[in-house]
């Protein structure tokens, strides 16, 4: 794990911009970069192939063309540089940790309780910043990024909550044997659910497309 200590260099006492202004400003910057270096549109066949690889990775199998650990570490470094500049611009204090988890670059920004990092640590803002960071990495590498961003422990808090929910569903399926569908979630969260369900001796399947893709927990066959 690589650790980068980030400290704002400006001498302002407090952050004057609210979370909305932060996200909008960063989004504008990322959009301009994407327009300047936008990759060519992919053909339908390529899109299907990418979806197939994603499904294989989600199931926990080794897919051909899987991103090597070294490439993921480099992706993490690029993302950390982008986030470091972002924190500096908006006078936010935090430490950036880079790791590789479940075949993805994983970045965590943390700080003490007195830090103003809480301004961007709510789940919706973290999701927005994650997408912007992925875009920034893609502009640099010309490769699709699936990195995960955690700010102030919000991602881990979500994993803890997700684990609690899944365990309740597992108990329900074991009691009555009826399949239980879950709400739509990201591929990263679906992978976590698949692992929890598998460890409990049950089966799970992903169903639906796009934003409606979700998991159905079933009794072991």
Secondary structure, 3 states (H helix, E strand, C coil): CEEEEECCCCCCCCCCCCHHHHHHHHHHHHHHHHHHCCCCCCCHHHHHHHHHHHHHHHCCCCCCCCCCHHHHHHHHHHHHHHHHHHHHHCCCCEEEEEEEECCEEEEEEECCCCCHHHHHCCHHHHHHHHHHHHHHHHHHHCCCCCCEEEECCHHHHHHHHHHHHHHHHHHHHHHHCCCEECCCCCHHHHHHHHHHHHHCCCEEEEECCHHHCEEEEECCC
